Amino acid sequence: MRFLRVLLLLAVWSASAAPLQARRPLPIGVVFSCGPEDSMFRSSEGGLKRAQSELDVKITSYLCNYNSAEYESTVAEAARRNQLVLAVGSPLAEAVDTTARAHESTDFVLFDAKSVNPGVSSVLFHQSEASYLAGVLAVRLAARRNSRKIGVILGERGEKTPVMLDFLLGFEQGAKDADERATLLKRSVQSWNDPQKAKAIACAMHDEGAQVIFQAAGLSGNGVIEAAVEEGFYVIGVDEPQERLAPGVVLTAVLKRFDLALFDVISARVGGHLRRGATLHYRLWNRGVELSWTSNALVPDELHRELEGLSYRIVDRTIRVASCYNDDGTFKTTLKPLPPELPAAEPGKR
């Protein structure tokens, strides 16, 4: 598997400029749309630490804390001070495309979105493949509580964002394949950074009968986990192994391996293989997306085995998971975003 991933990287990043000639460490600016407590940032840390340790680079991180007013100025500052700018988070897409036009000598890579600027490289995660497995898991665990109701709580802009829509497509398909009579409740927090609002939504969703809730809502998702601890329902997390936050209620997490992708891209740039405008895809087969399985007795062994078998069927295309992306990484414009079922609950109201 590792050999196959190396071949993929060489194919995608080849035909680039010569390796960096300067003897000083390559200055890299990593801009995050999120803050330090967000699961996306924590998922990225390992890859950056590894790059700093193993490669001749100097990495500076810039955190925007989901303040959209700072996106463009922060990306521009990173571009002025570094030769490689890595923008982590789909909210940064517009700022990257604008800044890259003014800094043609700087390499830019956008993570979690497809750039419209032909000079910007992109990294996409096919999260629908892993969220399909999460949908199956949710239905199976809800059934053990004599329920067919599960839920999903998404972040800002909900289903209208490609990343959020991709999460939802896979989760819903997996749930329906597991039980066509399953009921999926869908809500949007409309913020990446509002745990209290997410908690209120989760409590209201549980009141409606949802026994398992999948949250993909950034820092807001912590509120869903808090609600699960108080109310006693199960949660599926996102981006990092969130079982550690609440071992008694968090079943697993849909991982997007930002750590792996960041190290791969930095290695490619140091080695002279980074090709501008290329798109690198992370899927189940190259472990770019997957479910986390830390020591968790909540998921029975037979269900582990079922999900592992489904993973192989997704990899060999026996199961074709719906996606919001075309093969080249562009968004399927013919795909209609799914509207929210109900307005978000107000904090404190059940």
Buried (B, 14 or more C-beta within 10 A) or exposed (E): EEEEBEEBBEEBBEEBEEEBEEEEBBBBBBBBBBBEBBBBBBBBBBBBEBBBEEBEBEBEBBBBBBEEEBBBEBBBBBBEBBBBBBBBBBBBBBBBBBBBEEBEEBBBBBBBBBBEBEBBBBBBBBBBBBBBBBBBBBBBBBBEBEBBBBBBBBBBBBBBBBBBBBBBBBBBBBBBBBBEEBBBBBBBBBBBBBBEBBBBBBBBBBEEBBBBBBBBBBBBBBBBBBBBBEBEBBBBBBBBBBBBBBEEBBBBBBBBBBBBBBBBBBBBBBBBBBBBEBBBBBBBBBBBBBBBBEEBEBBEEEBBEBBEEBBEEBBEEEBEBBBBBEEEBBBEEEBEBBEBEEEBBEBEEE
